[in-house]
């Protein structure tokens, strides 16, 4: 009779940076050549960048920080912008700390509700077309993301509806919008909406509407994919215990669909955030618009590289924050499931 | 809606039920009557229409011709009738179909809270009692992915029982289970039949279970009921050739 085998600890692998480098970068002549040539290129290119960065005229950024951040917001109103930004930062910091300490989600919702109300009050005397720079970029992104999410969810549900008229309408909307570039949608809204509203509607609002209409169609498609990723057995089990169609959607399908949708949804929102820069085309002075205005001034005529490198860094920072946040959220929601 | 059932009338009645999937004629005139408290085991080769038949009883599939009456309510396109029937009929699936984003307890309590409008506390108390009945009271706070197949299926049975159904439908409840977990699920089902006197329609290949628990055996093939009778008759002296062939295959595994 065989004796029972005792459980052994897994073999310990000795891993030093040197063995790692040997295994991953220098195993064989091909990899060694590749590694060395890439390192050589990086050394050469990095050197050029470094020398340029040291000699660059960063004054176009440092002397105009206020313009970059809030645009041409009138000076007497500017304290409101600083307070609003400070509140948002404080709320974000509290959220991070709170999430780590395991505060209830309800408390965080309350915190953000209050913050948003306070920011709305701070901004109430400011007209939309007075805002510019990074604030305008963030505002455009926040409004179009915030509005396109619920609209997209509804249209996406409609796209999978059993009612033919609803399904046809939603499909037509999605297909029409997906066939048009965002620039065209923005131009169209900025020109044609004024036919309906007169000139009274600020260009910023028209851009917001255009971006929301555009993004909703994409959110709806993500939503449809999310709904369809939930197996038919889930719906059947929910209907079999007597849940109605809507309650099945709300309590069984959507919670699972949303989790599957997060990566695609965040990708969509990041590209929407970057696409705010297209509003330059209808004359808005968002972050990139401010950069272009500065370049038109005689003293900054030759600072093209500085301006675009700075815009690049700011866009990258915010996009990266969004993507890091979504990874945390995914990780959190992944607990206790497949 | 008040059931119009009189004593002795069947709680489930199928009359000449037909069902097509596209051009495929899956049910070809099924007539079956199940009395309250009866345990009916449905057997037959795959593709014989047995799953489709019990899925028609709570209208996960709509039949195309014939009549289905459950607890005095006729199944039609009237949505109120369908909801009324579904809250009287529990169903257990081959692939469990537990809600992966909810704990075992919440899986069970969801429908009583949302459909029966019970207060949360009452629904949770009843859910714990049901987990106790299916033998896993300690798994209340656990998500389905952390449960074994047998435990998942027992939670699924508890979830179906939570709506206090008069009828339980089982669609091959042990076919997706590893062999060592089949018995724990069958034991729970036996308990339902014996202790609660539950009306049950069970599609299964577990002939040991059928012999022990069934009041009646129904053998289906190619969309029709070929033969029905008591287990004693069915296993010892089947009349039809197709039944004999099926039994010889399934009993000599």
Boltz contact constraints between the chains, C-beta under 6 A:
constraints:
  - contact:
      token1: [A, 233]
      token2: [B, 95]
      max_distance: 6.0
  - contact:
      token1: [A, 233]
      token2: [B, 97]
      max_distance: 6.0
  - contact:
      token1: [A, 236]
      token2: [B, 60]
      max_distance: 6.0
  - contact:
      token1: [A, 237]
      token2: [B, 97]
      max_distance: 6.0
  - contact:
      token1: [A, 240]
      token2: [B, 58]
      max_distance: 6.0
  - contact:
      token1: [A, 240]
      token2: [B, 91]
      max_distance: 6.0
  - contact:
      token1: [A, 241]
      token2: [B, 111]
      max_distance: 6.0
  - contact:
      token1: [A, 241]
      token2: [B, 163]
      max_distance: 6.0
  - contact:
      token1: [A, 242]
      token2: [B, 86]
      max_distance: 6.0
  - contact:
      token1: [A, 242]
      token2: [B, 87]
      max_distance: 6.0
  - contact:
      token1: [A, 242]
      token2: [B, 111]
      max_distance: 6.0
  - contact:
      token1: [A, 242]
      token2: [B, 115]
      max_distance: 6.0
  - contact:
      token1: [A, 242]
      token2: [B, 163]
      max_distance: 6.0
  - contact:
      token1: [A, 247]
      token2: [B, 114]
      max_distance: 6.0
  - contact:
      token1: [A, 252]
      token2: [B, 99]
      max_distance: 6.0
  - contact:
      token1: [A, 255]
      token2: [B, 101]
      max_distance: 6.0
  - contact:
      token1: [A, 256]
      token2: [B, 101]
      max_distance: 6.0
  - contact:
      token1: [A, 336]
      token2: [B, 143]
      max_distance: 6.0
  - contact:
      token1: [A, 337]
      token2: [B, 100]
      max_distance: 6.0
  - contact:
      token1: [A, 337]
      token2: [B, 145]
      max_distance: 6.0
  - contact:
      token1: [A, 338]
      token2: [B, 145]
      max_distance: 6.0
